[in-house]
Amino acid sequence: MDSPPKRKPDIEDLKALIRRLRAEDGCPWDRRQTPESLKIYLLEEAYELAEALDRGEVEEIREELGDLLFQILFLCRVHEEQGLFDLDQVIEQVLQKMIRRHPHVFGDQRWENSEEVVRGWQAIKAEEKKGKDPFDSIPKDLPALLKAHRISQRAAGMGFDWPDTQGVLNKVREELKELEEAIEQGNPASAREELGDLLFTLVNLGRFLKIPAENALGRTIQKFLKRFRWMTEQTSSAENPPSTLSEEAWEALWERSKQTVG
């Protein structure tokens, strides 16, 4: 007689595992975790997933998605134990929110393109948070580039924006000129302020190009690291250490790295 097919694990199995870990005879480490102590692991897993997405490694993405899902379910369980809410309530709330914010899909609203969707989304959020600071919901600890993107996106949704990409490019040139003037004047405080203005404007340029500056810079950092590691490998067995290389030698190595590792 054939045995019944093995059931695929689902989210209920993961919830049961977490309950077992948190039980009185479960894992001492898991039992003592709190929402405060779990924050660092939540952030770590989110960043690991983001890096896996950058690399495009499917197996790694799947693993990191699982790790992040575990942290989310774990946090839900901790709050459920405190009598505050459970996973079902979390799902119900986000379902209602997504339906409410997509009236062009679930209602009679007609938005024809992504730009109209973004404007409509921002208008709905503004109505939901009427009477509140429109920027309060932006996490204060977001990385600066991402935070700048969200703030400018929120302001644009309220009508404060350039008319087109050319307007942002003109502002970039203006801010770069002001930074150059501050540097020429030898004024560090002014240079710091103008550099910040330039960075903020570049974030807005990325927003217009639909290229978040946080993502673009992250990719550039990875590209730089890959090239520089190759360069140091080429010099590791040389008689002269990297610190003794001339500017011309570094430049030649850099060009070779671009051809070799991309």
N, C-alpha and C positions, 0 to 999 in steps of 0.2 A: 504493500500500500504506500502510495506516494505521501511524503510529509507535506503539510500545508506550506505554501510559499512564505518565505520570511518577510515580515512586514518591514517596510522602510521606516527608519526613525523619523520622527517629526518634532515639531516644537514642543509638544507635550512631554516628550521624552527628556528634552533639555530642561524643561521646567521641573520635572520630577527629579532630575539629577541635582539641580540647585537646591531643591527642598531637602534632599538627602544630605547634601554638604552642610546645610544650615541647621540640620536637626541636632538635638542634644548629644547624640552619639556620632555626630558627623565630624567634619574637619575643624579642628580648633582655630586654624588660621582663617578659614572662610567664615566661621561663626562670629569672629570678632570684627569683621569688616563693617564699615558704616558708609553712608553716602559721602561723607567727607573723605574717608580714606580711599574710596573707590575712584575719586575724580582723576587722580594721576594715572590710573590704569586705563580709564576711559579715554583720556587724551592720548596716551601712548598708543593704544590700539587704533584710534582714529588716524593718527599720523602714520602708523605702519601700513594701514590700508591705503592712505593717500600715496605713499611711496610705491606700494605695489601697483597701484593704478598707473603711476608715472612710468613704471618699468613695463607694464603690459603683460606681466607674467600671470597667466590664467590660474595656475595651481596656487600661486602665492595669493592672488586676489581672493580666491575661494577660501583659503585658510584664514586670511585676515578678516574677511567678512564674518566668518564663524566666531572668531575671537571677539569682534566688536558686538556681535549679536549676544554672545554670552554675557558680556558686561552689561548690556541693556537689560537683559532678562534678570540678571543678578540684582541690579538696582531696583527693578520692579518688585522683586521678591522681598527685598529689605523694606521697601515702603509698604508692601502688603502686610508684612509682619507687624508693622507699626499701626495698622488699621487706617492707613491714609488712602491708598488706591491700589488697584491690581492691574495686571497686563490688559485685561478686557477693557477697563476704563480708559487706559492709554490709547488702545486701538480705536475705541468708540470716539474719543475726542479728536484724534487726528483724522478719522474718516469724515466726521462732521465738518472739520475745518477745510479739508481738501475739496469736499463737495461744494461748500459755501464759496470757496475761492475759485471754483471753475464753473461759473454760471453759463459759460459758452459751451460746456460739455453736458452739464446736468440740468441746465435751465434754458431760458429763452434768449439769453444774451447772445449777441453775434460779434465775436472778435475774429477778424480775418487773418491776422498775422501775429508773429511773436511779439512785435513792438506793442500792439494793442493789448495783447495778453499781459505784458509786463505793466503797462499803465493801469489796466483794470485791476490787476492783482494789488498794486500799490494803493489804489483808491479804496479797495475793499479793506485792506489792512488799516488804512487811515481811519475809515469809518468804525472799524472794530475797536480801535484804540483812541477814539475821539476824546479830546480833553486831556490826553496824555502826551508827554514828550515823544515825538516820532522816532527819536533815536534811543530811547530807553531800552528797547528790546534787543539792541545790538550788543553782544557780549563785550565787556570792557577788556577782556584778556585775549581777544582775537589777535593774531599776528597783524602788525601795523598795516601792511599792504592790503590784506583782506578786509580789515576794519575800514580803511579808507574807501575801498570799493563799495562796501555795504552802505557807508554813510552817504557817499555821493549818489549811489543808486537810490537811496531813500529820498534824498533832496530832489533828484531828477523826477522821481515819481510825483512830487508835489509841484512840479513845474519849473524848478530852478535848474536850468541846464543850458548847454550850448545848442544852437540850432542844428549843427552838423559836425562831422569829423574835422573839417577845415578850421572851424572855430576853435576846437581844442588844440590843433596843431599850431595855430597862431599864438595861443596862450602858452604852449610849450616853449616856443621861440622867445616870447616875452620873458618868461620866468628864467630861461637859460641866460639871456642877456643880463638880467638883474643879478643873477648869481655870479657871472663873470665880473661884473662891476664891483660887487662886494669883495670878491677875491682880490681884484686889482687894488682896492682901497685898503687891503689888509685888515678887514673888520671881521673877526671870527664870529661874533654874535650875529651880524647881518648875514654872513655866508651860511650859517646854520639855518637861519630862518628862510633864506631864499632856496636853499637846497630842499628843505621840507616842502616849500611851495611847488618846486619843480617836480618832486616825487609825487605829490598829490595830484598834480595835473597829468603826469604820465599815467597814473592809475586811472584817471578819467579817460585818457586816450585808449587805454586797454579796454575800458568798459564800452566805448563806442565801437571798438574793433571786435568786441565779443571775445576778448582774450584777457581773462583776469590776470592782473599783474603778479599776483601771488603765484599762479601756475607758471607764468612765463619765466619769472625769476628762478623758481624752483628747478625748471628744466635747464636753465642756463648754468645754475650752480652744479648740477649733475654733470653737465657737459664739460665745465671747467675742471671738475675733480677728475674725470676720466682722462682728460688731456694731460693734466698736471702729473697725475700718477704715472702715466706713460713716460713723461719727460724725466721724472726722477728715476724711473727704472733704467732709462738710457744712460744716466750719469752715475748710477750707483757703483759701477765697477771702474769708472774712470779715475785717472790719477788725481784730477782736480775735483774736489767736492762741489756740489751745486752752488754753495755760497760764494765760490770764487769765479763763477762764470760771468762773462761780460754781458752787457746788454744785448750786443749783437748775437752772442751765442744763445742766449735765452730766446731771442726772437726767431732764430733759425730753428731751434728745437720746437718752438710753438707752432711754426708753420708746418713742420714735419708731423707733429701730433695731429694737426687738423686733417692732414692727408691720410694718416694711419688709422686713427680711431674715430674720426668724424667730428 
